[in-house]
Amino acid sequence: MVDTSRTSAPVRTVGDLPGPRPLPLLGNLPEFVRGGVTNRVLERWCDTYGLTYRFHLARQEAVATADPAVADVVLRRRPGDFRRSAVMSRIIDEMAPHGVFTAEGERWRRLRKVAAQSLNAAYLRQYFTTITRVTERLERLWRAAADSGEPVDVLDCTMRYTLDVTVGLAMGHDLNALEHTGDGLHRRLPMLFPELARRIQAPFPYWRYVKLPRDRRLDATVREIEDLVRDRFAEARERIATGAAPATFLEALVKPLENEPAATDEEVFGNVLTMLLAGEDTTSSTAAWAIHYLAENPAELRRVRAEADEVLGGTRFPADPATVSRLRHAQAVVDETLRLRPVAPYLVLQPTADVTLTTQDGPLRVPEDKLIFVLTSYGALRDRVRFPDPDVFRPQRWLDGQLPAESLPFAPFGTGPRFCPGRNLALIEAAVIVSVLSRAFDLVPERSAGPVTERTTFTSFPQNLNVRVRHRAERSEA
């Protein structure tokens, strides 16, 4: 048993916790899934029942917590004392087996080292030519939209952008999703995340017994990716065998770490597919929301533009990660966007043994394998001391020097040993998009089709997010 309690107060059980009243058989499932914003439902229950409460998904009882101390313990004691939801891991493993995302124990420690090295700062410098190439395409696409006067579907553009970057960095393959309009892998890849979320939320794993057309399409897409990865893997092995430095994530996986065995073919495929999944939806959502807030706040757009003029000078795009690091206001826009619209607002974990957690209301005993929904961003939306006017979009709060580094209750990339290894890449991509587009265009919200809304599947993303793009009125206004 793991015991994190340090008080002599009576130990409560999960049954002692407050929470929404469940319906017969269905529990709180109808309210949980209604409207497609499960994160907002969890936050609303937190407002009503306190930082730690219980609820029911059909007949399954679960715990939700936004208590920073509890969340810190749970996240830092992974993977030994807490693991990812067994249902989620099983379903992801069906699509991308042997990857670092679902690995546990010693296998996770080894795969984590490989993934972290493959995404470190040295490799990002080598990868930056891909980011520059894709950014040029994005700007060209928006210039065409400015010329035509047609509104831009922001999330579609940022998804295509991050897909091009991710596939290019992962395998050295130029998918060119931004400019291709016909059928192809660039159209099928974005469907992986929604299908993954649908299966995780399904009450019964029917696809293991009967395949519907959408399941067959999913299987075909995964096989298509696997074939592409295996072809690139053979080329990567040949190139690394010559002594060449890794130029892609795949080549970095091929090169074994010192005193570590080489990754197997299955582990390589699992890690590359995990990178495609994690690198596309999450980064694209953050970049899209950031563009939304800049369109709604022209003064902030002008600040980002003035900074880009100063930092980039006569060049159109940042030359390297070091240049991106000087775009501090663009980075502040991204941080504020992550605070207001976290892409992964909660994690679903399970203890590997009975555990007693110290909550703000006293010790709480949680049995082995009980689902724990950890709300990693709730405090950043409610903490009026650390974040005055928490509902207001205010990037300047990240530039005043008063906020500490990422830590709970603001941990958009997690914390502890399983901290997201793709953090730096995601922040670079989002900052580049924000800076380059703000410098080149005026952005006008497009609301003719209704308001911008939010939806949560496996991650949270905007819906109906469109803008009108105009060529920058005055190049000298900064």
N, C-alpha and C positions, 0 to 999 in steps of 0.2 A: 504493500500500500504506500502511496505517496502522500505525505502529510505536509501541507503548507500552512497549517493553522498555528498561530502564535498567541492565541488568547485562551482564557479559561471560560469564556462564555459558552452557553449550551450550543451544541452542534445541531444545526437544522438539517433536514433532509430535503430533497427536491420537492417532495409532497407538501412541505411547509411553505413553499414560496407562493407569493401572490401571482396572479396572471389572469388572462381573459378566460371567461367561462366557456368550456368546450361544448359543442353540439354532440349528440349521440352519434357514434360511429365516425363521423367526419372530423370531430374535434374542432380546431380553429382553422382547418385547411381552407374553407371557402373564403374567409376574410384574408388569410395569408396570401392567397394567389390572386385575389380580386384586383383588377386594374393593372396587373403586371408590374407592381412596384413593391416587391417584398421587403426591400430595405426600409421604405418609408413606413410600412406596417410595423416592422420591428421597432423602429424609432418611436412611433406613436404609442405602442405598448409600453415602451421604456418611459415615456413621459407620464404615463398613467400609473404603472405598477412599480416603478423604481428601476435602479440600475441593473438588478438581477431578478429575473422572473422566470416562470415556466409557461409553456403553451403546448398544444397538442397538434401534431400533424396526423390526422386520422386517429389511430389508436396509439401512435408513438408519442411518448412524452419527451419534450426537449427543454433545455435550459438556454436562455439568452442572457448575455451580460454585456454591459457597457462600462463596467467598473474597471478603471484603468489598472488598478493593482492586480485584479484577477486576470485581465487580458494579458498583462505583462508576464505573469507567471506561466499562463497557458502557452503563449507564443515562445517564450524563452526555454521552456522545458520540452520542446519538440527536438527530435522525433522520439526521444526515449519515453516520456511520460504521456505525451499526447500525439495523436496521429490524425491524418485527414479522414473525413467521413468514409467509412468502408464502402457505402453505396457509390459515392462519387469516384473513389479510387478504382472500384471495379469497372465502372462504365468507361472511365478514361482509359484504363488498361485495355479495354476491348478495342479502342481506336488506336492508341499509341502505347503499346506495352513496353515495359522496361525503361521508361523515361524517368528523369529525376523528379518530375512533378508528383508522381505517385509512389516513388521508392521510399522505403523506410529502413531504419537501422544502418548497418554497415554499408549496404549497397547504396543507400542514399548518400552517405558521407563520401564515398568514392565518386559517384556521379556528380555530386555537387562540386567537388574540386575541379572536375573536368569542365563543367558548365561555367563556373566562375572564372576560370582561366580564359575560356574562350570568349568571354565578354568583358575582359579587363581593359583598362585604359589604353594599353599598348596596342591591342588588337583594334580598338575603336579608331585609333588614328589611321590604321591601315584600311579600315572599312569606309572611311569618310568619303572617298570618291563615289561610292554608291549613293550615299545620302545626297551629295551635291548633284549627281546626275538626275535623281528622282525629283529633287526640289526644283530643278530647272524645268522639268516636265510639268510639275504642278503649276508653276508660275505661268508657263505658256498656256496651259489649259484655262486658267483664270483670265488671262489676257483675252483669249477668244470669247469667254463669257462676257467680259466687259465690252467687247466690240459688238456682240450680238444683242446685249441687253437681256439675255435669258437669265433667270435665277439659277443659283448654284445650290445643289444638294450637298451641304457641307460634309455630313457624315459619309456619304458615298465617296466624296473626293478624298477625305482623310483615310478612309479604309483602303482605297486603292493605293494611296501613297504609302501607307505603312506596310501594305502587302508587298509592294515593289521593293521597299527597303528590306523587309524581313527576308523575303525569298533571295534577294541579292546577297545579303550578308550571310544567310544560312548556307547557301549552296553555290553562289556565284552565277545563278541563273537569272537572266533578265526577263522577268515575266511581262513587264510593261503593261500592267493592269490599268494605268492611268490613260493610256492612249488607245488600247484595244477595246472595241465596242462589241465584238462578236462573241460567240460561245467559246468557252475554254476554261482552263483551270482557274483563271482569275475570277470567273463568275462563280465557280463552285466552292472555292476555298472559304469565302466569307460565310458559307452556310454551315461550316463545321461547328462553330460555337453555339448557334441557336439550336442545332440538332443535339449537341451535347447537353445543353440545358434542358431540353425537352425530355430527354431520357432520364436525366437525374431526377426530374420532378414527376416522372410517370409513376402511377401507383403500382404498375405491374410491368416487368421487363418482357413484353410480348415479342420484341424483335429477336429474342433468342429462340423463338419457336415459329414465328410467322414473320416474313419480311414483306412490309408494305413497299410501294414504289419509292417513297422517300428514304426508306432504309436501304434499298438497293442502290439508290443514288449516292447515299452516304458511303456505303461500302466501296462503290466504284471510285469515288473521289479519293478515299484513303489509299486504295490500291494504286491509283494514278500517282499520288504523291510518293508512295513507297517506291514505285518503279523509277521515278525521277531521282529520288535520294540514292537509290542503289547505283544508278548510272553515274551520278556525281561522286559517289563514295569511291568507286573504282578509279575514277580520274584523280580524286584527292589522294588516294594511297600512292599512286604512281608519282604524283608531284612531290609529296612529302618525302618519298623514298630517295629523291634526288638531293635532299638537303634544303629544299626551298622553305622559306618561312611561311607559315599558314596565312592565307589571305581571306579565308572564309571561316565561318563557325564550323562547318563540316571538316575542313582541313585541320582546324584546331582540335577537333575531337579525334581525328586520326592520329595526331602526334601524341603519344602516351606521356603522361606525367612521370616525373622521376619517382622511382620506387613504387609505381602503380601499374597494374596490368592494363593493356590496351582495351578500349571499349569494344564490345562485341558488335556485330552487324545490327542485332536487334536493339541494343542500347543506343547506337548511333541514330537509327531510324526513330526510336522513341523520343530522343532528345531533340532532334531536328523538328519533328512534328509538334512537340511541345512548344518549341520556340515559335513556330508558325502560328499556333493557337494563341499563345500568350502575348506575342508581339504585335498582332494585328488588331484585335478587337479593343484591347485595353488602351493602347497608345492612340488609336484613331478616335476613340470616344473622348479622351481628354483634350486632344487637339481641336475636335469639333466644338466642344463646350467652350473652349477658350476663344475661338473665333466668334461664337455666339455672344459672349460677354463683351468682347471688343466692339462688335457691331452695336450692342446696346449702350456702350459707354465710349463715345467718340473721343473724349478727353484722354482716356487710357490708351486708345489706339494711337493718338498723336504722341504720347509719351514713348510708347514702344517704337514708333517711327523715328522720332528724334534720336533715340538711342542707337537704332540701327544705322542711321545716317552717320553718326559720330564714329561708331565702332567699325563699320564696314567700309566707310569712305567710298572709293571709286569701284569697289568690287560689289557684285550683285548678291553673292552668297558667302556665308562664313567659310573660311578655308580649312578649319580644323576644330577639334573639340576645345582647344584653348581659346579660340575666338568666340565660340558659343558661350564659354564661361564668363566672358565680358559683357554679355547681353543680360545684365542683371534684372532689368525691368521685365524683359520677356520671360525670364525664369520666374519672376514674382507673379506674373499673370498665370503661369502654369501652376505654381504652388497654390494660388488662391482658387483656381479652378478645381484642383484636386481636393481642396478643403470643402468647397461647396458642392461638388459633384464627384464624390469618390467613385472610382470605377469598380473597385472591389470593396463595398461598404461593410461586408461581414465575411467571416470565415466559418466553416462548419467543421468542427473537430470532435474527437472522441478520446477520453482518457484510456490508456492501456491497462490501467488497474484502478481500483477504488481510490478516490482522492478526496482530501478535505481542503477546501479553498477558503482563504480568508477574505470575505467580502466586507463592504462597508457596514453591513448589518450583522456581522458575526460570522463564525465558521459555518461552512456549508459542505456537507458530504455528498459527493457525486459518484454514483456507481460506475464501474467499468463499462465502457462502450456507450454511455449515455451521450446523446448528441448535445454539443455545446455550440451555440451560435455566438461568436465573438464579434461584437460591433466595434470595429477598429476606428471608426471616424465619427461616432456619435458625439463625443465631447467637443470636437472641433466645430460642430454645428450648434452647440448649446452653451459652451463655456464663455460667458460674457466677461470674465476677468481676463483670461488669456486672449480671447478674441472679441473685443468690444464690437457691438453691432454685428453679431455673427451672421446675420442674413444678408449683409451688404457686401457686394463685390468690391474689395479694396486691396489691390495688390501692394500698395504702399506699406501695409502692415508687415510685409516680409522684408522690407528694405530699411526699417527703422532700427534694426539691430537689437530689438527687444525680445524677439521670439527665438527660443532655442532650436537646435537642430531637430530633425524629425524624431519625434518620440510620442508615445501615447499621451493625449488622445488624438494626435495627428500622426498616423503611420500608414500612409497610402500604399507603401510597398512592404508592409509588415515589419516585423522586428524579430530579433533572436536569430538562431542558426538558419532558419528557413526564409530569411530576408530575401526578397526578389533579386536574383543576380542580374536581371535585365534593367534595373532601375536607371543606370546612367544612360543607356541607349534610349530608353523611353523619354527621359527628360531632354536629351539632346534633340531627338526628332521633334518633340512638341515645341521646344523653344525655337528651333529653326523655322517650323511652319508659321508660328506666331510672328516672328520677326520679319521674315521675308514677305509674307502676305500683307502685313501691316505697312510695310515700307512701300509696297507697290500699288496698293489699292485703298480706296475708300469703301467701307462696308456699310450697307444699309439693310436693316432687318426686313425680311419678306414675310408678311403675316397674312397674305391673302388666303392661304389654305388653312388658317387657324393657328392657335398658339403652339409654341414648342413644348413638347411633353417629354417625360422620362419613362423608360421601361427597363426592367431588370430581368434578365434571363440568368445566364451564368455570371454575367457582369452587368453593369448599369450603363445605359447609353441614351442619347437624345433621339427623339422622333420629330419629324416634320421641321427639321432645322434647315431653313433656306435663307440665303442672303442675296441681295443684288450687289454686284461688283462693279465699281467704277474706277477708271484709271485715276491715279493720284492727281489731284487738281494742281498742286504746286510743288515742284521738286525742291524748291528752296525754302519751304515753310519752316523747316526745323531750325 
